[in-house]
Amino acid sequence: MLGTILSLNLFAFFLIFARMGTAIMLMPGFGETNVAPRMRLVFALGLSAVILPVIGPRLPRPPAEAMDFMMILGGEMIVGLFLGTVMRLMMAALQVAGTVAAAEMGLSNVLVQDFASAQQGAIASSFFVVVALVLIFASDLHHLMLRGVISSYGLFTPGELPPFGDFADAISRTVSRSFLIGVQMAAPFIVVGLLMSIGMGILSRLMPQVQIFFIIMPLQITLGLLVLAAVLAAIMTWFVSGFEETLTAFTSPL
């Protein structure tokens, strides 16, 4: 009897860990490249053990065949990959906003290492990502992320074939929404950049002998930084609200 109970608990634990661990590896904040993989693994193991008594009764019985076990485990990993990808795609809005803002501010050639995307990116993008992560943890949205993964057991039943069509539709909608939020965040910089471009064109036509580039570059950077200081709170609040709205769709009651 002890062996049976132990085998059932281990099956349920690893089934939960497959979904939770995969999602945590991609979650903003938890799944960043500068977070040690061992720490992410320990956190996923601990969280799986905590929610085991709640989710365990909803899990299917252990299959008799090894192939069936691998299929169930693979389905749980696919669901976790989908949830983590949706959260990560929402962070792409910051990349879009930062890239556009840097181009309008005249800082598009200033590249730094972006730890969120593990590659070089515009300095404004890295700044937006850092501020967004601080706000996510300060406003307890990381609790909502974890709750979304746990509540996903009410949407995607373990042991059943994942709805790949619905996954593809949700991913496409998330990409479009992320791009929309990124452009909306960068809207003040687009307006200011457009006005400066119009002013540069008029000035170059009135005084062709003036080197417009050397005059306008310091002004463009200074004005861009002033706009950033003025609208930073508003655009980050807009991103946090959009991020929260996306997560709320997965927080259905168990």
VENQUIZI-V6753 format. One record per residue. RES is the residue in one letter. PSI is psi in whole degrees, -180 to 180 (none if undefined). OMEGA is omega in whole degrees, -180 to 180 (* if undefined). D_FIRST is the distance of its C-alpha to the first C-alpha in whole Angstrom. Layout:
res:RES psi:PSI omega:OMEGA d_first:D_FIRST
res:RES psi:PSI omega:OMEGA d_first:D_FIRST
//
This chain:
res:M psi:-40 omega:179 d_first:0
res:L psi:-41 omega:178 d_first:4
res:G psi:-36 omega:178 d_first:5
res:T psi:-46 omega:179 d_first:5
res:I psi:-42 omega:-180 d_first:6
res:L psi:-43 omega:180 d_first:9
res:S psi:-39 omega:178 d_first:10
res:L psi:-44 omega:180 d_first:11
res:N psi:-40 omega:179 d_first:12
res:L psi:-40 omega:178 d_first:14
res:F psi:-47 omega:180 d_first:15
res:A psi:-39 omega:-178 d_first:17
res:F psi:-48 omega:-178 d_first:18
res:F psi:-27 omega:176 d_first:20
res:L psi:-41 omega:176 d_first:21
res:I psi:-41 omega:-179 d_first:23
res:F psi:-32 omega:180 d_first:24
res:A psi:-42 omega:180 d_first:26
res:R psi:-47 omega:-177 d_first:28
res:M psi:-45 omega:-178 d_first:29
res:G psi:-42 omega:179 d_first:29
res:T psi:-41 omega:180 d_first:32
res:A psi:-42 omega:-178 d_first:33
res:I psi:-32 omega:179 d_first:34
res:M psi:-19 omega:-179 d_first:35
res:L psi:-8 omega:-177 d_first:38
res:M psi:141 omega:172 d_first:39
res:P psi:136 omega:-179 d_first:42
res:G psi:-56 omega:180 d_first:42
res:F psi:-36 omega:-174 d_first:38
res:G psi:23 omega:179 d_first:39
res:E psi:156 omega:-176 d_first:42
res:T psi:-24 omega:180 d_first:43
res:N psi:0 omega:173 d_first:44
res:V psi:127 omega:-176 d_first:41
res:A psi:132 omega:178 d_first:39
res:P psi:-32 omega:179 d_first:36
res:R psi:-37 omega:178 d_first:34
res:M psi:-40 omega:177 d_first:34
res:R psi:-40 omega:179 d_first:34
res:L psi:-45 omega:180 d_first:30
res:V psi:-41 omega:179 d_first:29
res:F psi:-42 omega:179 d_first:30
res:A psi:-40 omega:178 d_first:28
res:L psi:-45 omega:180 d_first:25
res:G psi:-42 omega:180 d_first:26
res:L psi:-38 omega:178 d_first:27
res:S psi:-40 omega:179 d_first:24
res:A psi:-33 omega:-178 d_first:21
res:V psi:-43 omega:-175 d_first:24
res:I psi:0 omega:180 d_first:23
res:L psi:-45 omega:-179 d_first:20
res:P psi:-27 omega:-178 d_first:19
res:V psi:-44 omega:-175 d_first:22
res:I psi:-24 omega:-175 d_first:22
res:G psi:-47 omega:-180 d_first:18
res:P psi:-20 omega:-180 d_first:18
res:R psi:-11 omega:-175 d_first:21
res:L psi:151 omega:178 d_first:20
res:P psi:165 omega:178 d_first:19
res:R psi:153 omega:180 d_first:16
res:P psi:131 omega:179 d_first:15
res:P psi:160 omega:-180 d_first:18
res:A psi:-29 omega:-177 d_first:18
res:E psi:145 omega:179 d_first:21
res:A psi:-35 omega:-180 d_first:22
res:M psi:-39 omega:177 d_first:25
res:D psi:-39 omega:178 d_first:24
res:F psi:-42 omega:180 d_first:22
res:M psi:-36 omega:179 d_first:25
res:M psi:-42 omega:178 d_first:27
res:I psi:-44 omega:180 d_first:25
res:L psi:-41 omega:178 d_first:25
res:G psi:-37 omega:177 d_first:28
res:G psi:-39 omega:177 d_first:29
res:E psi:-38 omega:178 d_first:28
res:M psi:-36 omega:178 d_first:30
res:I psi:-41 omega:178 d_first:33
res:V psi:-44 omega:177 d_first:32
res:G psi:-38 omega:177 d_first:32
res:L psi:-39 omega:178 d_first:35
res:F psi:-46 omega:-179 d_first:37
res:L psi:-45 omega:179 d_first:36
res:G psi:-36 omega:179 d_first:37
res:T psi:-40 omega:178 d_first:40
res:V psi:-45 omega:179 d_first:42
res:M psi:-39 omega:-180 d_first:42
res:R psi:-35 omega:179 d_first:43
res:L psi:-32 omega:177 d_first:46
res:M psi:-30 omega:177 d_first:47
res:M psi:-19 omega:178 d_first:48
res:A psi:-20 omega:176 d_first:50
res:A psi:-35 omega:178 d_first:53
res:L psi:-35 omega:177 d_first:53
res:Q psi:-42 omega:179 d_first:54
res:V psi:-48 omega:-179 d_first:57
res:A psi:-42 omega:-180 d_first:58
res:G psi:-39 omega:180 d_first:59
res:T psi:-45 omega:179 d_first:60
res:V psi:-43 omega:-180 d_first:63
res:A psi:-41 omega:179 d_first:64
res:A psi:-38 omega:179 d_first:64
res:A psi:-41 omega:-179 d_first:67
res:E psi:-25 omega:179 d_first:69
res:M psi:-8 omega:-177 d_first:69
res:G psi:20 omega:-178 d_first:70
res:L psi:23 omega:-176 d_first:67
res:S psi:-23 omega:180 d_first:66
res:N psi:-4 omega:178 d_first:66
res:V psi:102 omega:-176 d_first:65
res:L psi:140 omega:176 d_first:61
res:V psi:166 omega:178 d_first:58
res:Q psi:119 omega:-180 d_first:55
res:D psi:112 omega:-176 d_first:53
res:F psi:-19 omega:180 d_first:49
res:A psi:-40 omega:179 d_first:48
res:S psi:-2 omega:178 d_first:49
res:A psi:38 omega:177 d_first:49
res:Q psi:173 omega:179 d_first:53
res:Q psi:143 omega:179 d_first:56
res:G psi:175 omega:179 d_first:57
res:A psi:147 omega:-177 d_first:60
res:I psi:-32 omega:178 d_first:60
res:A psi:-35 omega:178 d_first:60
res:S psi:-46 omega:179 d_first:56
res:S psi:-39 omega:179 d_first:55
res:F psi:-45 omega:179 d_first:56
res:F psi:-39 omega:-180 d_first:55
res:V psi:-44 omega:-180 d_first:51
res:V psi:-45 omega:180 d_first:51
res:V psi:-41 omega:-179 d_first:53
res:A psi:-41 omega:178 d_first:50
res:L psi:-40 omega:177 d_first:47
res:V psi:-43 omega:180 d_first:49
res:L psi:-36 omega:179 d_first:49
res:I psi:-45 omega:-180 d_first:46
res:F psi:-32 omega:180 d_first:44
res:A psi:-32 omega:-180 d_first:47
res:S psi:10 omega:177 d_first:46
res:D psi:25 omega:175 d_first:42
res:L psi:-19 omega:176 d_first:42
res:H psi:-29 omega:173 d_first:39
res:H psi:-39 omega:179 d_first:37
res:L psi:-35 omega:177 d_first:38
res:M psi:-47 omega:179 d_first:37
res:L psi:-39 omega:178 d_first:34
res:R psi:-36 omega:178 d_first:34
res:G psi:-40 omega:179 d_first:35
res:V psi:-42 omega:180 d_first:32
res:I psi:-41 omega:180 d_first:30
res:S psi:-15 omega:180 d_first:31
res:S psi:-17 omega:177 d_first:32
res:Y psi:-20 omega:174 d_first:28
res:G psi:-16 omega:178 d_first:30
res:L psi:-41 omega:-177 d_first:33
res:F psi:105 omega:-176 d_first:31
res:T psi:128 omega:178 d_first:28
res:P psi:142 omega:180 d_first:25
res:G psi:-13 omega:178 d_first:25
res:E psi:159 omega:-180 d_first:28
res:L psi:128 omega:180 d_first:31
res:P psi:142 omega:179 d_first:33
res:P psi:86 omega:-175 d_first:36
res:F psi:-34 omega:178 d_first:39
res:G psi:-45 omega:177 d_first:42
res:D psi:-35 omega:177 d_first:41
res:F psi:-46 omega:-179 d_first:40
res:A psi:-40 omega:179 d_first:44
res:D psi:-42 omega:179 d_first:45
res:A psi:-39 omega:179 d_first:44
res:I psi:-44 omega:-180 d_first:45
res:S psi:-39 omega:178 d_first:48
res:R psi:-37 omega:179 d_first:49
res:T psi:-40 omega:178 d_first:47
res:V psi:-46 omega:-180 d_first:50
res:S psi:-39 omega:179 d_first:53
res:R psi:-39 omega:179 d_first:52
res:S psi:-43 omega:179 d_first:51
res:F psi:-39 omega:179 d_first:55
res:L psi:-46 omega:179 d_first:56
res:I psi:-39 omega:179 d_first:55
res:G psi:-43 omega:179 d_first:56
res:V psi:-39 omega:178 d_first:60
res:Q psi:-38 omega:177 d_first:60
res:M psi:-35 omega:-178 d_first:59
res:A psi:0 omega:-176 d_first:62
res:A psi:-44 omega:179 d_first:64
res:P psi:-38 omega:180 d_first:67
res:F psi:-34 omega:178 d_first:67
res:I psi:-42 omega:-180 d_first:68
res:V psi:-47 omega:-180 d_first:71
res:V psi:-42 omega:179 d_first:72
res:G psi:-38 omega:178 d_first:72
res:L psi:-43 omega:179 d_first:74
res:L psi:-39 omega:179 d_first:76
res:M psi:-36 omega:178 d_first:77
res:S psi:-40 omega:177 d_first:77
res:I psi:-43 omega:178 d_first:80
res:G psi:-39 omega:178 d_first:82
res:M psi:-39 omega:179 d_first:82
res:G psi:-42 omega:179 d_first:83
res:I psi:-42 omega:-179 d_first:86
res:L psi:-38 omega:180 d_first:87
res:S psi:-30 omega:177 d_first:87
res:R psi:-34 omega:-180 d_first:89
res:L psi:-39 omega:-178 d_first:92
res:M psi:81 omega:-177 d_first:92
res:P psi:-26 omega:-176 d_first:91
res:Q psi:-12 omega:-179 d_first:92
res:V psi:134 omega:176 d_first:89
res:Q psi:93 omega:-174 d_first:86
res:I psi:-38 omega:-174 d_first:84
res:F psi:-46 omega:-177 d_first:81
res:F psi:-24 omega:179 d_first:82
res:I psi:-41 omega:-170 d_first:82
res:I psi:-25 omega:-175 d_first:80
res:M psi:-51 omega:177 d_first:77
res:P psi:-38 omega:179 d_first:77
res:L psi:-39 omega:-180 d_first:77
res:Q psi:-44 omega:180 d_first:74
res:I psi:-45 omega:-180 d_first:72
res:T psi:-46 omega:-180 d_first:73
res:L psi:-37 omega:178 d_first:73
res:G psi:-41 omega:178 d_first:69
res:L psi:-37 omega:177 d_first:68
res:L psi:-41 omega:177 d_first:70
res:V psi:-41 omega:179 d_first:68
res:L psi:-44 omega:179 d_first:65
res:A psi:-32 omega:-177 d_first:65
res:A psi:-35 omega:-171 d_first:66
res:V psi:2 omega:-175 d_first:64
res:L psi:-46 omega:-179 d_first:61
res:A psi:-41 omega:-177 d_first:59
res:A psi:-45 omega:-176 d_first:60
res:I psi:-34 omega:178 d_first:58
res:M psi:-34 omega:174 d_first:55
res:T psi:-38 omega:178 d_first:55
res:W psi:-41 omega:178 d_first:55
res:F psi:-44 omega:-179 d_first:52
res:V psi:-40 omega:178 d_first:50
res:S psi:-40 omega:177 d_first:50
res:G psi:-38 omega:178 d_first:50
res:F psi:-43 omega:179 d_first:47
res:E psi:-39 omega:180 d_first:45
res:E psi:-37 omega:178 d_first:46
res:T psi:-40 omega:-180 d_first:45
res:L psi:-32 omega:-177 d_first:41
res:T psi:-27 omega:-180 d_first:42
res:A psi:-21 omega:-178 d_first:41
res:F psi:0 omega:-175 d_first:38
res:T psi:51 omega:175 d_first:37
res:S psi:151 omega:180 d_first:36
res:P psi:145 omega:179 d_first:33
res:L psi:none omega:* d_first:30
//
